[in-house]
Structure formats: structure tokens, C-alpha cells
């Protein structure tokens, strides 16, 4: 398994910094002092909902729902600049960033894929140890990395990229 030092991925560093900033932001929103300033304001609840929605948008269980919502919004408002729900645009972009590992240069993508597959296999091992049904993409007996990556690209990344590219020029002009 590759480690982060080997990968030397600028995106990994940026992701780490972003994750730390996100944790700090969330912890500030949860602190009593921050609550005293914002608790009675609608802005606090809007910001909290926005942060939660952004985090939830990275949940792969919600992938197809996010894609459907994006498509239906695009059908009604073909120009992304007319979308009333700006958070949907941001959720789509965050989701794309979250699943875009296969679009990186091959050595980085491969190293990250190894780590992700290893994590999934450990989850499957734990599910088996606990006597739970083993999630199909976490089953060490069934998973073959090349096929799993190709399936991921076709099922998730390609669909998300196609949806995002429908609005590419309009996103840049926002």
C-alpha cells in the first residue's frame, strides 16, 4: 500500500488543509461562544444546513439522487446561472472532486485507489468477523481492483463528469 509521502500529491495536501479548515469551521459553529452570536439568527441555521448538505453530498449512497436532482433542475433551467439553489451547484462540484481520483495522473490515481480498496476490504473483513452480510465491493473474495475501478468509473465518475460538463462553460462564468 502506498503512503502519502510516496504519492506527494498536491491535492492530498490541499485536501488535508481543506479538511482541517472544515473541521475548524464546524467546531466553531458548534462552540457555545459561536452559538451565542448566531443562535438567534437565521444565518446560523442557514450556514449549519449548508455545511451539513455539503458534507452529505459526498455520501455515495446519495449519488444517483444528486444526479437526478441536477438533471431535473437543468431540464427546467438549462442555464446554470438561473438555478435558484446555488448549493446544488456546489454539492455537484464537491461530489465530483470527491470521486475524481481516477482522473488524476495514473501513478497518483493508482496509489490512492490501492488505499481506498484496502480500506473497503478491511471494512468487509470486519463485516464478516461480526457475522454481518459483506458489502459486495468490500468482499475480499470477490473484489478485483482493475474491474472495481473500471466499474466505479463507468457507474459513478463518468455520469458525474457528463452532468458537470453539461454546464461547464456556464459554471466558469458564475
DONU-612945 format. One record per atom (N, C-alpha, C): z, x, y; residue number from 1; residue in three letters. Coordinates in steps of 0.02 Angstrom, whole numbers, plus 50000, padded with zeros to 5 digits. Atoms other than C-alpha are relative to their C-alpha. Layout:
N
{up Z; east X; north Y; k NUM; r ALA} $
...
This chain:
174
{up 50000; east 50042; north 49941; k 1; r UNK} $
{up 50000; east 50000; north 50000; k 1; r UNK} $
{up 50000; east 50045; north 50062; k 1; r UNK} $
{up 50005; east 49962; north 49938; k 2; r UNK} $
{up 49954; east 50065; north 50172; k 2; r UNK} $
{up 50059; east 49983; north 50045; k 2; r UNK} $
{up 49947; east 50016; north 49953; k 3; r UNK} $
{up 50083; east 50080; north 50307; k 3; r UNK} $
{up 49971; east 50001; north 50071; k 3; r UNK} $
{up 50025; east 50006; north 49932; k 4; r UNK} $
{up 50067; east 50051; north 50494; k 4; r UNK} $
{up 49982; east 50067; north 50031; k 4; r UNK} $
{up 50016; east 49935; north 49973; k 5; r UNK} $
{up 50069; east 50236; north 50535; k 5; r UNK} $
{up 49930; east 50022; north 49977; k 5; r UNK} $
{up 50066; east 49982; north 50027; k 6; r UNK} $
{up 49917; east 50261; north 50423; k 6; r UNK} $
{up 49945; east 49961; north 50036; k 6; r UNK} $
{up 50051; east 50043; north 49972; k 7; r UNK} $
{up 49823; east 50116; north 50499; k 7; r UNK} $
{up 49984; east 50020; north 50072; k 7; r UNK} $
{up 50007; east 49981; north 49930; k 8; r UNK} $
{up 49851; east 50171; north 50680; k 8; r UNK} $
{up 49958; east 49948; north 50037; k 8; r UNK} $
{up 50039; east 50054; north 49971; k 9; r UNK} $
{up 49785; east 50002; north 50735; k 9; r UNK} $
{up 50028; east 49982; north 50069; k 9; r UNK} $
{up 49977; east 50021; north 49934; k 10; r UNK} $
{up 49794; east 49969; north 50922; k 10; r UNK} $
{up 50021; east 49927; north 50000; k 10; r UNK} $
{up 49982; east 50071; north 50004; k 11; r UNK} $
{up 49800; east 49783; north 50877; k 11; r UNK} $
{up 50070; east 49992; north 49971; k 11; r UNK} $
{up 49933; east 50004; north 50029; k 12; r UNK} $
{up 49955; east 49815; north 50773; k 12; r UNK} $
{up 50052; east 50015; north 50052; k 12; r UNK} $
{up 49954; east 49983; north 49946; k 13; r UNK} $
{up 50040; east 49897; north 50921; k 13; r UNK} $
{up 50004; east 49941; north 50049; k 13; r UNK} $
{up 50001; east 50057; north 49954; k 14; r UNK} $
{up 49985; east 49755; north 51035; k 14; r UNK} $
{up 50036; east 49940; north 49969; k 14; r UNK} $
{up 49968; east 50056; north 50034; k 15; r UNK} $
{up 50042; east 49628; north 50905; k 15; r UNK} $
{up 50075; east 50009; north 49999; k 15; r UNK} $
{up 49928; east 49986; north 50001; k 16; r UNK} $
{up 50212; east 49712; north 50893; k 16; r UNK} $
{up 50029; east 49988; north 50069; k 16; r UNK} $
{up 49977; east 50010; north 49932; k 17; r UNK} $
{up 50231; east 49714; north 51082; k 17; r UNK} $
{up 50000; east 49925; north 50016; k 17; r UNK} $
{up 50004; east 50072; north 49988; k 18; r UNK} $
{up 50173; east 49533; north 51091; k 18; r UNK} $
{up 50054; east 49962; north 49964; k 18; r UNK} $
{up 49948; east 50034; north 50039; k 19; r UNK} $
{up 50293; east 49481; north 50954; k 19; r UNK} $
{up 50068; east 50010; north 50033; k 19; r UNK} $
{up 49936; east 49987; north 49967; k 20; r UNK} $
{up 50438; east 49566; north 51044; k 20; r UNK} $
{up 50006; east 49959; north 50064; k 20; r UNK} $
{up 49999; east 50040; north 49938; k 21; r UNK} $
{up 50390; east 49482; north 51208; k 21; r UNK} $
{up 50011; east 49926; north 49984; k 21; r UNK} $
{up 49992; east 50070; north 50020; k 22; r UNK} $
{up 50376; east 49314; north 51119; k 22; r UNK} $
{up 50072; east 49985; north 49980; k 22; r UNK} $
{up 49930; east 50010; north 50021; k 23; r UNK} $
{up 50547; east 49335; north 51038; k 23; r UNK} $
{up 50046; east 49999; north 50061; k 23; r UNK} $
{up 49960; east 49997; north 49940; k 24; r UNK} $
{up 50621; east 49382; north 51207; k 24; r UNK} $
{up 49993; east 49936; north 50040; k 24; r UNK} $
{up 50013; east 50062; north 49963; k 25; r UNK} $
{up 50540; east 49232; north 51291; k 25; r UNK} $
{up 50035; east 49942; north 49967; k 25; r UNK} $
{up 49968; east 50055; north 50037; k 26; r UNK} $
{up 50601; east 49113; north 51155; k 26; r UNK} $
{up 50075; east 50006; north 50005; k 26; r UNK} $
{up 49927; east 49993; north 49996; k 27; r UNK} $
{up 50776; east 49187; north 51157; k 27; r UNK} $
{up 50024; east 49984; north 50070; k 27; r UNK} $
{up 49980; east 50018; north 49932; k 28; r UNK} $
{up 50781; east 49169; north 51346; k 28; r UNK} $
{up 50002; east 49925; north 50009; k 28; r UNK} $
{up 50002; east 50072; north 49995; k 29; r UNK} $
{up 50733; east 48987; north 51332; k 29; r UNK} $
{up 50060; east 49969; north 49965; k 29; r UNK} $
{up 49944; east 50027; north 50038; k 30; r UNK} $
{up 50873; east 48962; north 51207; k 30; r UNK} $
{up 50068; east 50019; north 50029; k 30; r UNK} $
{up 49936; east 49978; north 49972; k 31; r UNK} $
{up 51008; east 49054; north 51306; k 31; r UNK} $
{up 50030; east 49947; north 50045; k 31; r UNK} $
{up 49967; east 50051; north 49958; k 32; r UNK} $
{up 51138; east 48945; north 51392; k 32; r UNK} $
{up 49983; east 50007; north 50074; k 32; r UNK} $
{up 50015; east 49990; north 49929; k 33; r UNK} $
{up 51102; east 49025; north 51562; k 33; r UNK} $
{up 49931; east 49972; north 50017; k 33; r UNK} $
{up 50068; east 50025; north 49988; k 34; r UNK} $
{up 50917; east 48986; north 51549; k 34; r UNK} $
{up 50000; east 49924; north 49996; k 34; r UNK} $
{up 49996; east 50072; north 50007; k 35; r UNK} $
{up 50959; east 48811; north 51492; k 35; r UNK} $
{up 50030; east 49968; north 50062; k 35; r UNK} $
{up 49969; east 50027; north 49940; k 36; r UNK} $
{up 51070; east 48785; north 51643; k 36; r UNK} $
{up 49948; east 49993; north 50056; k 36; r UNK} $
{up 50051; east 50001; north 49948; k 37; r UNK} $
{up 50922; east 48825; north 51755; k 37; r UNK} $
{up 49947; east 49947; north 49986; k 37; r UNK} $
{up 50058; east 50041; north 50017; k 38; r UNK} $
{up 50794; east 48722; north 51659; k 38; r UNK} $
{up 50015; east 49935; north 49963; k 38; r UNK} $
{up 49985; east 50057; north 50044; k 39; r UNK} $
{up 50884; east 48593; north 51553; k 39; r UNK} $
{up 49981; east 49933; north 50031; k 39; r UNK} $
{up 50013; east 50064; north 49969; k 40; r UNK} $
{up 50865; east 48453; north 51678; k 40; r UNK} $
{up 49928; east 49994; north 50025; k 40; r UNK} $
{up 50068; east 50004; north 49974; k 41; r UNK} $
{up 50689; east 48497; north 51724; k 41; r UNK} $
{up 49951; east 49985; north 49944; k 41; r UNK} $
{up 50054; east 50016; north 50047; k 42; r UNK} $
{up 50536; east 48430; north 51639; k 42; r UNK} $
{up 49964; east 50063; north 49979; k 42; r UNK} $
{up 50035; east 49937; north 50014; k 43; r UNK} $
{up 50464; east 48607; north 51648; k 43; r UNK} $
{up 50029; east 50035; north 49939; k 43; r UNK} $
{up 49967; east 49969; north 50057; k 44; r UNK} $
{up 50591; east 48671; north 51522; k 44; r UNK} $
{up 49973; east 49970; north 49935; k 44; r UNK} $
{up 50023; east 50034; north 50061; k 45; r UNK} $
{up 50538; east 48541; north 51394; k 45; r UNK} $
{up 49926; east 50012; north 49988; k 45; r UNK} $
{up 50071; east 49985; north 50006; k 46; r UNK} $
{up 50354; east 48570; north 51430; k 46; r UNK} $
{up 49990; east 50070; north 49972; k 46; r UNK} $
{up 50007; east 49930; north 50023; k 47; r UNK} $
{up 50373; east 48759; north 51406; k 47; r UNK} $
{up 50023; east 50006; north 49928; k 47; r UNK} $
{up 49975; east 49997; north 50069; k 48; r UNK} $
{up 50476; east 48738; north 51249; k 48; r UNK} $
{up 49950; east 49970; north 49951; k 48; r UNK} $
{up 50050; east 50032; north 50042; k 49; r UNK} $
{up 50348; east 48618; north 51175; k 49; r UNK} $
{up 49938; east 50044; north 49993; k 49; r UNK} $
{up 50058; east 49957; north 50001; k 50; r UNK} $
{up 50207; east 48734; north 51223; k 50; r UNK} $
{up 50010; east 50059; north 49953; k 50; r UNK} $
{up 49985; east 49942; north 50043; k 51; r UNK} $
{up 50290; east 48884; north 51137; k 51; r UNK} $
{up 50001; east 49979; north 49927; k 51; r UNK} $
{up 49997; east 50024; north 50069; k 52; r UNK} $
{up 50327; east 48784; north 50981; k 52; r UNK} $
{up 49931; east 49983; north 49974; k 52; r UNK} $
{up 50068; east 50018; north 50021; k 53; r UNK} $
{up 50150; east 48713; north 50974; k 53; r UNK} $
{up 49958; east 50062; north 49987; k 53; r UNK} $
{up 50039; east 49939; north 50010; k 54; r UNK} $
{up 50077; east 48888; north 50992; k 54; r UNK} $
{up 50020; east 50034; north 49934; k 54; r UNK} $
{up 49977; east 49969; north 50063; k 55; r UNK} $
{up 50185; east 48957; north 50850; k 55; r UNK} $
{up 49975; east 49959; north 49941; k 55; r UNK} $
{up 50021; east 50043; north 50055; k 56; r UNK} $
{up 50146; east 48807; north 50740; k 56; r UNK} $
{up 49925; east 50005; north 49987; k 56; r UNK} $
{up 50073; east 49996; north 50008; k 57; r UNK} $
{up 49959; east 48829; north 50771; k 57; r UNK} $
{up 49979; east 50058; north 49954; k 57; r UNK} $
{up 50016; east 49945; north 50046; k 58; r UNK} $
{up 49966; east 48988; north 50666; k 58; r UNK} $
{up 50015; east 49983; north 49927; k 58; r UNK} $
{up 49983; east 50021; north 50068; k 59; r UNK} $
{up 50027; east 48892; north 50512; k 59; r UNK} $
{up 49935; east 49981; north 49964; k 59; r UNK} $
{up 50062; east 50012; north 50036; k 60; r UNK} $
{up 49884; east 48896; north 50386; k 60; r UNK} $
{up 49997; east 49930; north 49969; k 60; r UNK} $
{up 50000; east 50068; north 50028; k 61; r UNK} $
{up 49939; east 48728; north 50316; k 61; r UNK} $
{up 49970; east 49951; north 50049; k 61; r UNK} $
{up 50027; east 50044; north 49948; k 62; r UNK} $
{up 49880; east 48653; north 50481; k 62; r UNK} $
{up 49930; east 50020; north 50022; k 62; r UNK} $
{up 50066; east 49974; north 49981; k 63; r UNK} $
{up 49714; east 48747; north 50488; k 63; r UNK} $
{up 49947; east 49945; north 50007; k 63; r UNK} $
{up 50054; east 50049; north 49999; k 64; r UNK} $
{up 49599; east 48603; north 50444; k 64; r UNK} $
{up 50013; east 49945; north 50052; k 64; r UNK} $
{up 49984; east 50048; north 49948; k 65; r UNK} $
{up 49691; east 48483; north 50560; k 65; r UNK} $
{up 49983; east 50027; north 50069; k 65; r UNK} $
{up 50017; east 49969; north 49936; k 66; r UNK} $
{up 49672; east 48605; north 50704; k 66; r UNK} $
{up 49925; east 50002; north 50010; k 66; r UNK} $
{up 50074; east 49998; north 49994; k 67; r UNK} $
{up 49486; east 48625; north 50667; k 67; r UNK} $
{up 49973; east 49930; north 50013; k 67; r UNK} $
{up 50022; east 50069; north 49990; k 68; r UNK} $
{up 49464; east 48435; north 50657; k 68; r UNK} $
{up 50014; east 49977; north 50071; k 68; r UNK} $
{up 49982; east 50019; north 49931; k 69; r UNK} $
{up 49556; east 48410; north 50822; k 69; r UNK} $
{up 49954; east 50034; north 50050; k 69; r UNK} $
{up 50045; east 49964; north 49956; k 70; r UNK} $
{up 49449; east 48543; north 50904; k 70; r UNK} $
{up 49930; east 49969; north 49999; k 70; r UNK} $
{up 50067; east 50031; north 50006; k 71; r UNK} $
{up 49287; east 48467; north 50837; k 71; r UNK} $
{up 49997; east 49932; north 50034; k 71; r UNK} $
{up 50001; east 50068; north 49971; k 72; r UNK} $
{up 49334; east 48290; north 50888; k 72; r UNK} $
{up 50005; east 50004; north 50077; k 72; r UNK} $
{up 49996; east 49991; north 49928; k 73; r UNK} $
{up 49382; east 48350; north 51062; k 73; r UNK} $
{up 49933; east 50023; north 50027; k 73; r UNK} $
{up 50066; east 49975; north 49979; k 74; r UNK} $
{up 49218; east 48445; north 51075; k 74; r UNK} $
{up 49948; east 49945; north 49998; k 74; r UNK} $
{up 50048; east 50055; north 50004; k 75; r UNK} $
{up 49122; east 48290; north 51021; k 75; r UNK} $
{up 50006; east 49954; north 50061; k 75; r UNK} $
{up 49989; east 50043; north 49941; k 76; r UNK} $
{up 49200; east 48189; north 51164; k 76; r UNK} $
{up 49986; east 50038; north 50064; k 76; r UNK} $
{up 50009; east 49958; north 49940; k 77; r UNK} $
{up 49199; east 48332; north 51291; k 77; r UNK} $
{up 49963; east 50063; north 49979; k 77; r UNK} $
{up 50037; east 49941; north 50022; k 78; r UNK} $
{up 49058; east 48453; north 51247; k 78; r UNK} $
{up 50014; east 50063; north 50041; k 78; r UNK} $
{up 49984; east 49943; north 49958; k 79; r UNK} $
{up 49105; east 48564; north 51393; k 79; r UNK} $
{up 50075; east 50013; north 49998; k 79; r UNK} $
{up 49929; east 49984; north 50009; k 80; r UNK} $
{up 49270; east 48650; north 51358; k 80; r UNK} $
{up 50038; east 49997; north 50066; k 80; r UNK} $
{up 49967; east 50004; north 49935; k 81; r UNK} $
{up 49307; east 48653; north 51544; k 81; r UNK} $
{up 50024; east 49930; north 50016; k 81; r UNK} $
{up 49979; east 50070; north 49990; k 82; r UNK} $
{up 49327; east 48464; north 51533; k 82; r UNK} $
{up 50058; east 49980; north 49954; k 82; r UNK} $
{up 49946; east 50016; north 50045; k 83; r UNK} $
{up 49460; east 48472; north 51397; k 83; r UNK} $
{up 50064; east 49992; north 50040; k 83; r UNK} $
{up 49937; east 50012; north 49965; k 84; r UNK} $
{up 49621; east 48396; north 51461; k 84; r UNK} $
{up 50057; east 50040; north 49968; k 84; r UNK} $
{up 49947; east 49965; north 50037; k 85; r UNK} $
{up 49727; east 48482; north 51327; k 85; r UNK} $
{up 49983; east 50075; north 49996; k 85; r UNK} $
{up 50013; east 49928; north 49997; k 86; r UNK} $
{up 49716; east 48665; north 51378; k 86; r UNK} $
{up 50036; east 50036; north 49943; k 86; r UNK} $
{up 49962; east 49968; north 50054; k 87; r UNK} $
{up 49847; east 48706; north 51246; k 87; r UNK} $
{up 49959; east 50001; north 49935; k 87; r UNK} $
{up 50043; east 50000; north 50059; k 88; r UNK} $
{up 49719; east 48658; north 51112; k 88; r UNK} $
{up 49954; east 50061; north 50000; k 88; r UNK} $
{up 50043; east 49941; north 49994; k 89; r UNK} $
{up 49603; east 48795; north 51175; k 89; r UNK} $
{up 50041; east 50062; north 49983; k 89; r UNK} $
{up 49958; east 49942; north 50013; k 90; r UNK} $
{up 49746; east 48920; north 51172; k 90; r UNK} $
{up 50022; east 50003; north 49927; k 90; r UNK} $
{up 49982; east 50002; north 50071; k 91; r UNK} $
{up 49801; east 48864; north 50999; k 91; r UNK} $
{up 49942; east 50024; north 49957; k 91; r UNK} $
{up 50059; east 49980; north 50038; k 92; r UNK} $
{up 49625; east 48886; north 50934; k 92; r UNK} $
{up 49990; east 50076; north 50005; k 92; r UNK} $
{up 50009; east 49928; north 49990; k 93; r UNK} $
{up 49614; east 49062; north 51009; k 93; r UNK} $
{up 50055; east 50040; north 49965; k 93; r UNK} $
{up 49945; east 49966; north 50035; k 94; r UNK} $
{up 49786; east 49112; north 50943; k 94; r UNK} $
{up 49990; east 49997; north 49925; k 94; r UNK} $
{up 50012; east 50008; north 50071; k 95; r UNK} $
{up 49744; east 49044; north 50772; k 95; r UNK} $
{up 49944; east 50048; north 49977; k 95; r UNK} $
{up 50055; east 49954; north 50016; k 96; r UNK} $
{up 49580; east 49142; north 50773; k 96; r UNK} $
{up 50025; east 50072; north 49999; k 96; r UNK} $
{up 49972; east 49932; north 49999; k 97; r UNK} $
{up 49672; east 49301; north 50823; k 97; r UNK} $
{up 50044; east 50013; north 49939; k 97; r UNK} $
{up 49953; east 49993; north 50056; k 98; r UNK} $
{up 49800; east 49270; north 50686; k 98; r UNK} $
{up 49963; east 50012; north 49934; k 98; r UNK} $
{up 50034; east 49994; north 50065; k 99; r UNK} $
{up 49670; east 49257; north 50547; k 99; r UNK} $
{up 49940; east 50047; north 50002; k 99; r UNK} $
{up 50061; east 49961; north 49990; k 100; r UNK} $
{up 49540; east 49380; north 50613; k 100; r UNK} $
{up 50001; east 50069; north 49967; k 100; r UNK} $
{up 49998; east 49934; north 50030; k 101; r UNK} $
{up 49592; east 49531; north 50510; k 101; r UNK} $
{up 49934; east 50022; north 49968; k 101; r UNK} $
{up 50063; east 49977; north 50031; k 102; r UNK} $
{up 49430; east 49532; north 50408; k 102; r UNK} $
{up 49945; east 50020; north 50049; k 102; r UNK} $
{up 50050; east 49982; north 49950; k 103; r UNK} $
{up 49332; east 49553; north 50570; k 103; r UNK} $
{up 50012; east 50070; north 50028; k 103; r UNK} $
{up 49985; east 49932; north 49977; k 104; r UNK} $
{up 49413; east 49723; north 50604; k 104; r UNK} $
{up 49956; east 50050; north 49963; k 104; r UNK} $
{up 50035; east 49948; north 50038; k 105; r UNK} $
{up 49332; east 49887; north 50555; k 105; r UNK} $
{up 50029; east 50003; north 49929; k 105; r UNK} $
{up 49980; east 50006; north 50070; k 106; r UNK} $
{up 49338; east 49897; north 50365; k 106; r UNK} $
{up 50064; east 50038; north 49982; k 106; r UNK} $
{up 49938; east 49966; north 50021; k 107; r UNK} $
{up 49472; east 50032; north 50345; k 107; r UNK} $
{up 50064; east 49964; north 50023; k 107; r UNK} $
{up 49942; east 50037; north 49976; k 108; r UNK} $
{up 49594; east 49934; north 50453; k 108; r UNK} $
{up 50007; east 49933; north 49965; k 108; r UNK} $
{up 49998; east 50065; north 50033; k 109; r UNK} $
{up 49547; east 49766; north 50379; k 109; r UNK} $
{up 50025; east 50006; north 49928; k 109; r UNK} $
{up 49981; east 49990; north 50069; k 110; r UNK} $
{up 49567; east 49833; north 50203; k 110; r UNK} $
{up 50075; east 50016; north 49994; k 110; r UNK} $
{up 49929; east 49982; north 50003; k 111; r UNK} $
{up 49737; east 49911; north 50238; k 111; r UNK} $
{up 50044; east 49939; north 50014; k 111; r UNK} $
{up 49961; east 50059; north 49986; k 112; r UNK} $
{up 49802; east 49751; north 50316; k 112; r UNK} $
{up 49995; east 49948; north 49944; k 112; r UNK} $
{up 50009; east 50048; north 50055; k 113; r UNK} $
{up 49728; east 49645; north 50177; k 113; r UNK} $
{up 50044; east 50020; north 49941; k 113; r UNK} $
{up 49956; east 49977; north 50054; k 114; r UNK} $
{up 49820; east 49753; north 50050; k 114; r UNK} $
{up 50072; east 49978; north 50012; k 114; r UNK} $
{up 49930; east 50019; north 49985; k 115; r UNK} $
{up 49984; east 49720; north 50139; k 115; r UNK} $
{up 50011; east 49925; north 49995; k 115; r UNK} $
{up 49994; east 50073; north 50003; k 116; r UNK} $
{up 49953; east 49533; north 50155; k 116; r UNK} $
{up 49999; east 49976; north 49927; k 116; r UNK} $
{up 50003; east 50020; north 50070; k 117; r UNK} $
{up 49902; east 49515; north 49972; k 117; r UNK} $
{up 50064; east 50021; north 49964; k 117; r UNK} $
{up 49938; east 49978; north 50031; k 118; r UNK} $
{up 50054; east 49618; north 49919; k 118; r UNK} $
{up 50057; east 49953; north 50018; k 118; r UNK} $
{up 49948; east 50048; north 49979; k 119; r UNK} $
{up 50166; east 49501; north 50020; k 119; r UNK} $
{up 49993; east 49934; north 49962; k 119; r UNK} $
{up 50011; east 50062; north 50036; k 120; r UNK} $
{up 50087; east 49348; north 49940; k 120; r UNK} $
{up 50019; east 50007; north 49926; k 120; r UNK} $
{up 49983; east 49989; north 50070; k 121; r UNK} $
{up 50106; east 49423; north 49766; k 121; r UNK} $
{up 50075; east 50003; north 49990; k 121; r UNK} $
{up 49926; east 50000; north 50004; k 122; r UNK} $
{up 50291; east 49457; north 49799; k 122; r UNK} $
{up 50027; east 49929; north 50005; k 122; r UNK} $
{up 49979; east 50071; north 49996; k 123; r UNK} $
{up 50308; east 49275; north 49851; k 123; r UNK} $
{up 49989; east 49966; north 49933; k 123; r UNK} $
{up 50014; east 50031; north 50065; k 124; r UNK} $
{up 50225; east 49221; north 49688; k 124; r UNK} $
{up 50049; east 50023; north 49947; k 124; r UNK} $
{up 49951; east 49974; north 50048; k 125; r UNK} $
{up 50340; east 49335; north 49589; k 125; r UNK} $
{up 50067; east 49965; north 50008; k 125; r UNK} $
{up 49936; east 50033; north 49986; k 126; r UNK} $
{up 50491; east 49256; north 49674; k 126; r UNK} $
{up 49997; east 49926; north 49978; k 126; r UNK} $
{up 50008; east 50069; north 50022; k 127; r UNK} $
{up 50423; east 49080; north 49643; k 127; r UNK} $
{up 50007; east 49996; north 49923; k 127; r UNK} $
{up 49996; east 49999; north 50073; k 128; r UNK} $
{up 50402; east 49124; north 49458; k 128; r UNK} $
{up 50072; east 50013; north 49978; k 128; r UNK} $
{up 49930; east 49983; north 50017; k 129; r UNK} $
{up 50577; east 49201; north 49450; k 129; r UNK} $
{up 50046; east 49940; north 50008; k 129; r UNK} $
{up 49958; east 50058; north 49987; k 130; r UNK} $
{up 50651; east 49042; north 49523; k 130; r UNK} $
{up 49979; east 49939; north 49960; k 130; r UNK} $
{up 50023; east 50055; north 50042; k 131; r UNK} $
{up 50556; east 48933; north 49399; k 131; r UNK} $
{up 49960; east 49948; north 50039; k 131; r UNK} $
{up 50040; east 50045; north 49959; k 132; r UNK} $
{up 50450; east 48855; north 49537; k 132; r UNK} $
{up 49927; east 50007; north 49981; k 132; r UNK} $
{up 50072; east 49992; north 50010; k 133; r UNK} $
{up 50264; east 48819; north 49523; k 133; r UNK} $
{up 49975; east 50057; north 50045; k 133; r UNK} $
{up 50024; east 49943; north 49961; k 134; r UNK} $
{up 50174; east 48977; north 49580; k 134; r UNK} $
{up 49938; east 49979; north 50040; k 134; r UNK} $
{up 50056; east 50015; north 49956; k 135; r UNK} $
{up 50059; east 48952; north 49729; k 135; r UNK} $
{up 49939; east 50039; north 49976; k 135; r UNK} $
{up 50058; east 49969; north 50031; k 136; r UNK} $
{up 49882; east 48990; north 49671; k 136; r UNK} $
{up 49981; east 50067; north 50031; k 136; r UNK} $
{up 50019; east 49936; north 49970; k 137; r UNK} $
{up 49844; east 49127; north 49798; k 137; r UNK} $
{up 50056; east 50051; north 50000; k 137; r UNK} $
{up 49943; east 49955; north 50006; k 138; r UNK} $
{up 50013; east 49206; north 49761; k 138; r UNK} $
{up 50012; east 50021; north 49928; k 138; r UNK} $
{up 49989; east 49987; north 50071; k 139; r UNK} $
{up 49993; east 49218; north 49573; k 139; r UNK} $
{up 49967; east 50066; north 49979; k 139; r UNK} $
{up 50022; east 49933; north 50019; k 140; r UNK} $
{up 49980; east 49399; north 49518; k 140; r UNK} $
{up 49952; east 49999; north 49941; k 140; r UNK} $
{up 50043; east 50005; north 50059; k 141; r UNK} $
{up 49896; east 49343; north 49357; k 141; r UNK} $
{up 49930; east 49976; north 50016; k 141; r UNK} $
{up 50065; east 50030; north 49983; k 142; r UNK} $
{up 49753; east 49257; north 49448; k 142; r UNK} $
{up 49964; east 50034; north 50059; k 142; r UNK} $
{up 50029; east 49974; north 49937; k 143; r UNK} $
{up 49726; east 49345; north 49615; k 143; r UNK} $
{up 49963; east 50065; north 49988; k 143; r UNK} $
{up 50041; east 49940; north 49997; k 144; r UNK} $
{up 49586; east 49471; north 49629; k 144; r UNK} $
{up 49985; east 50010; north 50074; k 144; r UNK} $
{up 50004; east 49990; north 49928; k 145; r UNK} $
{up 49587; east 49547; north 49802; k 145; r UNK} $
{up 49930; east 49988; north 50029; k 145; r UNK} $
{up 50066; east 50012; north 49969; k 146; r UNK} $
{up 49398; east 49552; north 49835; k 146; r UNK} $
{up 49981; east 49926; north 50003; k 146; r UNK} $
{up 50017; east 50071; north 50001; k 147; r UNK} $
{up 49374; east 49371; north 49782; k 147; r UNK} $
{up 50045; east 49960; north 50047; k 147; r UNK} $
{up 49954; east 50037; north 49957; k 148; r UNK} $
{up 49528; east 49313; north 49876; k 148; r UNK} $
{up 49981; east 50011; north 50073; k 148; r UNK} $
{up 50021; east 49987; north 49931; k 149; r UNK} $
{up 49469; east 49397; north 50036; k 149; r UNK} $
{up 49936; east 49963; north 50018; k 149; r UNK} $
{up 50062; east 50035; north 49989; k 150; r UNK} $
{up 49295; east 49326; north 50019; k 150; r UNK} $
{up 50012; east 49924; north 50007; k 150; r UNK} $
{up 49982; east 50070; north 49995; k 151; r UNK} $
{up 49368; east 49153; north 49988; k 151; r UNK} $
{up 50033; east 49983; north 50066; k 151; r UNK} $
{up 49966; east 50009; north 49936; k 152; r UNK} $
{up 49480; east 49171; north 50141; k 152; r UNK} $
{up 49949; east 50000; north 50057; k 152; r UNK} $
{up 50050; east 49995; north 49947; k 153; r UNK} $
{up 49333; east 49223; north 50249; k 153; r UNK} $
{up 49957; east 49937; north 50002; k 153; r UNK} $
{up 50044; east 50059; north 50003; k 154; r UNK} $
{up 49224; east 49079; north 50190; k 154; r UNK} $
{up 50037; east 49935; north 50018; k 154; r UNK} $
{up 49963; east 50063; north 49991; k 155; r UNK} $
{up 49359; east 48945; north 50193; k 155; r UNK} $
{up 50032; east 49994; north 50069; k 155; r UNK} $
{up 49961; east 50004; north 49938; k 156; r UNK} $
{up 49456; east 48990; north 50349; k 156; r UNK} $
{up 49967; east 50035; north 50059; k 156; r UNK} $
{up 50024; east 49961; north 49943; k 157; r UNK} $
{up 49386; east 49129; north 50458; k 157; r UNK} $
{up 49931; east 49977; north 50024; k 157; r UNK} $
{up 50067; east 50020; north 49981; k 158; r UNK} $
{up 49203; east 49076; north 50456; k 158; r UNK} $
{up 50001; east 49934; north 50039; k 158; r UNK} $
{up 49996; east 50066; north 49968; k 159; r UNK} $
{up 49245; east 48896; north 50502; k 159; r UNK} $
{up 50030; east 50007; north 50070; k 159; r UNK} $
{up 49966; east 49991; north 49935; k 160; r UNK} $
{up 49361; east 48952; north 50643; k 160; r UNK} $
{up 49955; east 50036; north 50049; k 160; r UNK} $
{up 50047; east 49964; north 49956; k 161; r UNK} $
{up 49235; east 49076; north 50711; k 161; r UNK} $
{up 49944; east 49955; north 50024; k 161; r UNK} $
{up 50054; east 50045; north 49981; k 162; r UNK} $
{up 49097; east 48947; north 50709; k 162; r UNK} $
{up 50023; east 49950; north 50052; k 162; r UNK} $
{up 49973; east 50047; north 49951; k 163; r UNK} $
{up 49207; east 48822; north 50801; k 163; r UNK} $
{up 50011; east 50034; north 50067; k 163; r UNK} $
{up 49986; east 49963; north 49938; k 164; r UNK} $
{up 49258; east 48954; north 50928; k 164; r UNK} $
{up 49935; east 50019; north 50035; k 164; r UNK} $
{up 50064; east 49979; north 49971; k 165; r UNK} $
{up 49080; east 49014; north 50954; k 165; r UNK} $
{up 49963; east 49941; north 50032; k 165; r UNK} $
{up 50030; east 50059; north 49969; k 166; r UNK} $
{up 49027; east 48836; north 50996; k 166; r UNK} $
{up 50017; east 49999; north 50075; k 166; r UNK} $
{up 49976; east 50003; north 49931; k 167; r UNK} $
{up 49125; east 48860; north 51157; k 167; r UNK} $
{up 50004; east 50068; north 50034; k 167; r UNK} $
{up 49991; east 49931; north 49976; k 168; r UNK} $
{up 49112; east 49049; north 51182; k 168; r UNK} $
{up 49986; east 50009; north 50074; k 168; r UNK} $
{up 50018; east 49989; north 49930; k 169; r UNK} $
{up 49021; east 49052; north 51348; k 169; r UNK} $
{up 50045; east 49961; north 50047; k 169; r UNK} $
{up 49960; east 50042; north 49956; k 170; r UNK} $
{up 49123; east 48911; north 51419; k 170; r UNK} $
{up 50072; east 50026; north 50004; k 170; r UNK} $
{up 49933; east 49971; north 49999; k 171; r UNK} $
{up 49288; east 48995; north 51370; k 171; r UNK} $
{up 50002; east 50058; north 50049; k 171; r UNK} $
{up 50002; east 49942; north 49955; k 172; r UNK} $
{up 49237; east 49153; north 51463; k 172; r UNK} $
{up 49997; east 49979; north 50073; k 172; r UNK} $
{up 50006; east 50020; north 49931; k 173; r UNK} $
{up 49203; east 49053; north 51620; k 173; r UNK} $
{up 50061; east 49962; north 50026; k 173; r UNK} $
{up 49939; east 50035; north 49978; k 174; r UNK} $
{up 49375; east 48970; north 51624; k 174; r UNK} $
{up 50039; east 50039; north 50052; k 174; r UNK} $
